[in-house]
Amino acid sequence: MSTAAVQRGRPRSAAIDRRILATAVEHLRTRGYRELSIEQVACAAGVSKATVYRRYRNKADLATAAVASVSAERFAQPLPDDTHDALVEHLHRFEDGVSTVGMGTLGSLLDERDPEALELHRERTIRRGVDVVRSILRRGQERGEIRSGADLDIAIEMLFGAFFARRLKGGEAPGWAEAAVDTLLAGLAR
């Protein structure tokens, strides 16, 4: 007898997986995390609740997987090799992802009243994005573009913080990502 795991039933459908996640993103965007319901997602996706529960153990699992799917889609293509261009492109992709899921969705996932959703969101989305930026900045250090003693964690927070500050302030700011990266890299080079 083989030691390989035996999968029972039909293999999961990638199309159904995508439909469930897309429906969950839409529900998060229009109704928010608090109003997200596995039953409503299942109904709108045209599947049974059991189909959703076979993939996601609860609402926090479904919601964070949906947001992570948006992030993964945005970052599937490689970033430019140039430090400046990679950071700018990362910020643009981040902004596009936030626009897709909505600021309210992000805010609701960061609400500490649901610690499971917060931790899953950190694990599935935030840490991945932070790791990408950290690798870009480390590569910049290796190239001598960023001083070796620079605090990369603070630099990462400043970079993403620039996005949120701009959104909170409101109004259009063409070239904001380029300006934020230029300012950050000038400070890191000293």
HELIX and SHEET records of a PDB file:
HELIX    1   1 ALA A   14  ARG A   31  1                                  18    
HELIX    2   2 ILE A   38  ALA A   45  1                                   8    
HELIX    3   3 LYS A   49  ARG A   55  1                                   7    
HELIX    4   4 LYS A   59  ARG A   74  1                                  16    
HELIX    5   5 THR A   83  VAL A  101  1                                  19    
HELIX    6   6 MET A  103  LEU A  109  1                                   7    
HELIX    7   7 PRO A  115  HIS A  121  1                                   7    
HELIX    8   8 ARG A  122  ILE A  126  3                                   5    
HELIX    9   9 ARG A  127  GLU A  142  1                                  16    
HELIX   10  10 LEU A  152  LYS A  169  1                                  18    
HELIX   11  11 TRP A  176  ALA A  189  1                                  14    
END                                                                             
